[in-house]
Amino acid sequence: MSLEEIMAHSDTITVKLKKSMIGKNDRQKSTVRGLGLKGIGSEKQLENTPSVRGMIKKVINFLEIKE
């Protein structure tokens, strides 16, 4: 399933941090922290809102998305 399909059909989105944030710019680090993720492997269940979807799209290459 693509990211858009997952986001369109569920009330919550589960994200998991799969890459380290060492050496990444401060905006990317702040976005990941804003999603509630602290370290590699940390998971968070978030509400499916436009602001959360926008944050996910900014750092999608560091995340794994689940339904």
Helices and strands as residue ranges (DSSP letters): H 3-9, E 12-17, H 26-34, E 43-47, H 50-58, G 60-62, E 63-66
